[in-house]
Amino acid sequence: MAARSHVQDPNDRRLRPIYDYLDNGNNKMAIQQADKLLKKHRDLHCAKVLKAIGLQRTGKQEEAFAVAQEVAALEPTDDNSLQALTILYREMHRPELVTKLYEAAVRKVPSSEEYHSHLFMAYARVGEYKKMQQAGMALYKIVPKNPYYFWSVMSLVMQSISAQDEKLSKTMFLPLAQRMVEKMVKEDKIEAEAEVQLYLMILERLGKDQEALEVIRGKLGEKLTSELQSREMKCMVLYKKLIKWPECNALSRKLLIHNPDDWQFYISYFDSLFHLIDEAWTPPAEAEHCPEGPVTCLVREAISFVEELILNEEPKGSRRLRGPYLAKLELIRRLRERGTNDEHKLGIPEDLMFQYFERFGDRPCCYSDLRIFVDLLSLDRHTQFTNKLMEVVPLSISTESDLALPGDVKAMQRHMFVVQFARLLGLHETMDQTQKLRLVEELMQRYKHALKFGKSCLKTELQFSDNYCLLAVHLLLDIWRQSGEEWPLWRSLALLEESLSNSPSSAQFKLLLIRIYCLLGAFEPVVDLYTSLDAKHVQHDTIGYLLTRYAEPLGHLAAASQACNFTLRFFHSNQKDTSEYIIQAYKYGAFEKIPEFIAFRNRLNNSLHFAQVRIERMLLDLFLEANITNSLEESIKAMGLCPDEDDIPWDNLRDNRDLAVSISWDPKDRELSEGERKSSMKEEKIWLQVRSLTLRLVCALSAVSHTVEPKNSEKTTTNGVTSKIETLRSLIQQLECVVQSEKKKDKPTAKFLIQGPPPTRMTTYLESSSCRCQISAFHLVTDMYELDVSGLDETLDIQERIANNFKSLLQQLQELFNKCKGNLLETKETECTTKPELLENLVFLIETICIILWVSYYCGNVLRPLKSSLQRKKKKKKEINVIMPIVFSSFQDFVGRLQNFLSEVVYHLKELETTLTALKLEELTLESPSAVQDEQKFSRTVRSKIQSSYQRSLQEIGELLRKRLDMVKSLKI
């Protein structure tokens, strides 16, 4: 709420209780207290606004808005009212009203620095850059402070960034901003580093890199002190842009002498070196090489320089340098790529990597350091190299086991590196199943042995040996991929659950558990696992797909709804939060961050995950809540949906998924390629298109439903019904095109990658015939509409077609149901087998049934008045033996058979649930022949969780289906 220091006397004491009630969430008491105060002090505007805030928070938005507008119309200038109205408008997501508020305040108090400042920030929230520029200059004229002047300059830069016409940006906005800054430079009024940074930003956007370089080298550059080597780093970037390779090389060399462990300087050093070699650059005979110092222009000089850095390494006891040793390998890699013969001067890569392991093998970073140079090893030397590494790992035979085990954490880390590197080299792929299982057992023994090194670790800390367990699970996943048997997945879950009990904070264990539980169709354990990951801010976009992809397809409809709502809250708050970041950036002069914040906001607004969750949430809400009467129309109206509008930014969609969030030591040829990532993105967009079209079709159905008019009515056109039915036909055609296009494609077998994306639902959608059934239902609407418009007498062919469509729909539903039959979980001797695809098919069946019920309701609305009209005509003509049109009897038959069908599905679900409950999974022994006794407890836990998840899925699906069964009775005509 408004700061107490801003509450003016004598009203401080009067308003304090209302503030307290609002701060404590007691909104009703705040409203009552405000009403009491207003009876005595009718003109106390702040009390009215505080009452409006209480009304807003109790869900009375319209009343709150009316009260607020009543106060705003008076154009208050007291600080309390203005701040309270600002809070209220922000909670209403109406920041544009705050600008009007402070525009009025500035008109009344034109000399107020505070109100002008608030007006500027109000414009910043809504992105009114032109008005921000004007407000900034107005503020500077009142109070000539540098920050206000540069607010106006930055607003010009933002106008250039947001301008649609790049030419306008570079010929008007940016030159004007440059002149404004240069005016301050000439008058020697530049005071802060932020002002210099803004000047450099303007020059960079104008492409005036030479001028920017001169600024950095000049007097103004001395102000660049906030970051270590800020000035040098900016020079380095500009040297590269200006293709000044001698300067770039010399500066990199100079920086490396002082920072020999900073890898980015090595990259710049080598880049510039080879550019100089390609250009055949030679240093001048007498003058200095360049202003930055001596230049390296020969490979032998670079080799000497790197070796000099190694020789100059500080004495033992201080932090050992890794950079110079890795620089040798990097130089060999580059020389090999260029096909030169100089690499032998640096040494043999295998020996250099072995020496690096001897020095740094006890550090976890050793693997990531050497991984990028793995291609330097000869293919025929992989096994020998790992054996050579193993020889220097200090292991000793333990009394606990026949294995040679490490005596401390450093020795364990060296051994772990060898296992990780062996996997990276592809040595695990050459093993058969028996060898892999033997290695799994060894790794788990090593994992359990090394737990003693972490006895003093807190619960929030990871065990030193966690990666042993992850490697064992990766091997089990290899076996599952090759054999197709399920027991490796069950064993993996048991191992991960056991290890998670030792490292409760391990995100890697949780991520793998989520993936494997979803593979087996069990979503219930995933909710707690994802919650315990404690995903923060942007992670809801980058890893949120792990939760939202599987919640609904696996039948956890309530959890799916909660997950979607939670995710959407993050995306919706992004707009408001980013505005606050931008305001703070203006306040503290972090001008270079403002375009970054705006780019970040755009990135989230265009997120593929955001679009998917928004569509899925609306569909889910309709399937769960909207019955076949008026609530479908009400729900669609509340969502603000229009079938004609497609508000998904298809051309700008971004794939923000972090697919590499899980650790992987797989060989490079088994990593997710850029082509596979793009293919996944394309598939996700196609699936999003299917779901978006389905939602818009349901919306179009609702629009047609409540505007049906009798034959020859003039309102058919004026009410727009014709256009709405045409919209429906167009959407059906678009959906058919997408489906047909996907059916023609040869779908490659989906492969499971540790760092790979989950598959879309498209395959199941096509194979379950759900798509065909839903499209047929929507076609029925167009036929029924034609019948309604043309009348019974002229539509015998349409009636026949409708009758056949009713029969076809039931057949297609039965086909879809047949693919839902079978047991979700079966036991066979010592193994469990699952059929998670049955759950996905059941969910598609439920969605299809909901759509058919909405279509049936529309058909009933059309046929009911036609039948009544026909019966009235019969009574007038006193005809007894008139044959009723086939469409009525076929609809009645369809409704009756649909009711029987739904009863059959409900009964099947009960049977599935009963069968599942009757399974005595606790009595099973081991899932795999190689599992050990210690895993029994966690194996039982896994079986119990999966069984419970399946039961929950069946209960939620059954409950929704029973609701829909009750509604079928209202379809009869």
DAWOPE-V821330 format. One record per helix or strand. SS is the DSSP state (alpha for helix, beta for strand). FROM is the first residue (numbers start at 1). TO is the last residue. If there is no record, write none. Layout:
# DAWOPE-V821330
ss=SS from=FROM to=TO
ss=SS from=FROM to=TO
This chain:
# DAWOPE-V821330
ss=alpha from=4 to=6
ss=alpha from=12 to=23
ss=alpha from=27 to=40
ss=alpha from=45 to=57
ss=alpha from=61 to=72
ss=alpha from=79 to=91
ss=alpha from=95 to=108
ss=alpha from=113 to=126
ss=alpha from=129 to=142
ss=alpha from=146 to=162
ss=alpha from=166 to=186
ss=alpha from=193 to=206
ss=alpha from=209 to=217
ss=alpha from=220 to=223
ss=alpha from=230 to=241
ss=alpha from=245 to=258
ss=alpha from=263 to=278
ss=alpha from=299 to=311
ss=alpha from=323 to=338
ss=alpha from=343 to=345
ss=alpha from=349 to=360
ss=alpha from=365 to=371
ss=alpha from=374 to=376
ss=alpha from=379 to=391
ss=beta from=395 to=397
ss=beta from=404 to=406
ss=alpha from=409 to=424
ss=alpha from=433 to=454
ss=alpha from=466 to=483
ss=alpha from=487 to=502
ss=alpha from=507 to=519
ss=alpha from=524 to=533
ss=alpha from=539 to=542
ss=alpha from=545 to=548
ss=alpha from=557 to=588
ss=alpha from=591 to=605
ss=beta from=607 to=607
ss=alpha from=608 to=625
ss=alpha from=631 to=639
ss=alpha from=650 to=652
ss=beta from=654 to=654
ss=alpha from=668 to=670
ss=alpha from=674 to=705
ss=alpha from=715 to=718
ss=alpha from=721 to=744
ss=alpha from=762 to=767
ss=alpha from=770 to=790
ss=alpha from=796 to=818
ss=beta from=825 to=828
ss=beta from=831 to=834
ss=alpha from=837 to=877
ss=alpha from=886 to=918
ss=alpha from=921 to=923
ss=alpha from=933 to=971
